[in-house]
Amino acid sequence: MKGTQKRCEWAESHPIYITYHDTEWGVPLHHDRKLFEFLMLEGAQAGLSWLTVLKKRQNYRKAFSGFDPRMVARYTKKDFNRLMKDAGIIRNRLKIRAAIQNAKAFLAIQKEFGRFDTYIWVFVGNKPKVNKFKNMKQIPAVTSVSDAISKDLKKREFSFVGSTIVYAHMQATGMVNDHMTSCFRYQQVQRIK
């Protein structure tokens, strides 16, 4: 599969990246549970590689009730202890606590706005920002929009949502199209509503 189509450089380094890049990354996402999944995974990734998280993604789905925020928000100390013993996920106390707290904060946003999707997409005017990057060096780690989202999420009691994590979330969920202009997915994701 490698070399058959021009991709973003980062996607060529591992088969898991190729699949993720070719099917998910940068696709505009409006499903709340999937948005919650990416927020949780991005938080788990902090300080680690995204590949590490993608390799553990199925384990995360199992460990965190299919990323159902209603269920995760009700996790008890017993659930926390179970997660801390689960070798299939990243066993970091702060990240696990944050996942549970973030589920509660996520539900609060849903209650206020009807859907998390309604809340988050307003920051980009309800349509993806299409960038025209020719190489990876041009891609920012943060933007003024990711700064604003990060600040607002923290105000709403989320954690592990710094601006870099938020920008990665924006890229993953198609709020921004950061595929290289030479990448075969650049035009494709623009056609997805």
N, C-alpha and C positions, 0 to 999 in steps of 0.2 A: 504494500500500500504506500510505503514511503517513496517519495519521488514521482509518483504518478500525477500529483496535482501540487501546485504551488500553495504552500501553507505559511502561516506565521511561523517564524523561526523557532520559537519556544516549543511549538507543538511537535516538532520532528524528533525530539530527544527520547521519547518513550511511547510504546504502543497505546498505553492508557491515555496519554496526552493526545495522541492522534484521534482516538475515538471521541474523547471529550471535546476537543476543538471542532471536529467535523460535525458533531451532532448537537452540542449544547452551548458552548461558550459564545456569548454575544447574541444569543437568540432572545428577543424581547419576551420577558416572562411576566405573566400576570396572575398566576395561580398562587394563592396565599401560602399553602403548605410548602410549595417548592421555594417560594421566597424565604420562608422560615428555614428550610433546609440549608439554603445557601448562606444565610446569616450565621447559622450554627456552625457550618463547616468552615466558613471564613474565620470565625472566632477561634475554632480549634486549630487552624493553620498558623495562627500568630507565632512567629519565631521559627516556624518549620517550613518545609517545602509543600507546595500544593500537591505534588505527587504523593507524598506521604499520606495526605488526607484522602485523596482519590482512591488510593489502595485500600483504605479502611472504610470507605463510604458505605458499603453494604453492611459492615459491622455496626456502623453508626445508626443506620436505618433500623436495624434490629434492636440495638441497645436503647435507642431513643424513640420507641413506639412509632416507627414510621414517620418521624418528625411531625407528629400531631401536637401542635402547641398546647391544646387543651389537656392532653395527657401529661406532657412534660411539665406543665405548670403545677400539676398536682403531685409531683414526685416528692417523696418523703426522705428522711434520713436513711431509711432502709434502701431506697432506690439509689441514693447518692453512694452508699457503701457498695452496692452491687456494681455501679458504674466504675468505682475506683478499683474494683477487682477484675474488670473486664479488659483482658489483654488485647482485644480486638479494636479498642479505641485508644485515643491519647489520654492517659490517666493523669491528668493535671487537675488538682483540686480547684484551682481558681477558674479554669475553663469549664469544668463540670458545673460548678456553682453558677457561673455566668449563664450557661445554657438553660438552667432551670429558671433563673431570674429573668433571662431574656424572653422565655416563653410567657411569663406573666406580663411582662411589658408589651410583648407582641399582642397578647389578648386585649390589653388596655387600649392599644391603638385600634384594633379591630372594633372594639366597642365604640370608640369615639368617631371613627371614620367609616364604619361599615365593613371595610376591608383594608388590610395592610397595603395592598396594591394601590388603592386610592390615595393613601397617605404618601407612599414613597415616590410614585411616579410624578407627583406634582412638582417635585424638585427639578425635574428636567422638562417641565411644560407638557407632560403626558405624551411625549414622543422621544424616541432615542436620539441622542446627540451623535451625529455621524462625523467622526474624525477622518482625517486624510493622511495618516502616518505612512511613511515609506519605509521606515526601519524602527526597530524596537527602542532605539535610543531616544526617539521622539516621544514615546509614551510616558506621560507623567505618572508619578506614584500617588499623587493627590491633586485635587483641584479645589477651586473655591466651592463648588457644589458638594464634593465629598466632605469638605470641612463643615459646611452648613448642615448636612445630614448627620454627620458624626456628632456635632454639637447638640442637635435636637434629640437624637437618640439617647445620648448621655443624660440630657435633661429629663428624658422619659424613663430613666433608670436602667438602660441597657449598659452592658459592659463588654469589653473586647470589641468595640466598634470605633476604633480610632480611624482617622481619615484614610490611612492606607488600606485598612481592612474594608472600609466602606467603598473606596474606589474599586478595589478588586471585586466587591459584590456588584457594583454598577456594571463592570465589564462582564462578569459572568452572567448576569441577568438581562443583558442587552439594553440597559439604560444608556450605555454608550457603545458605539461600534468602534472598537479598537483593533479590529483585524487590519493587517497591513493592506494597503490599496492593491498590492499584487496578489493577495491571498484569494483563492477561489471562493471563500466564504464571505468576503467583503460585500459583494453585491447581493449574494443570497440572503443574508440576514436582514438586509434593508427591505426585502420584499415580504418578510414575515411580519404580520400584524399581531 
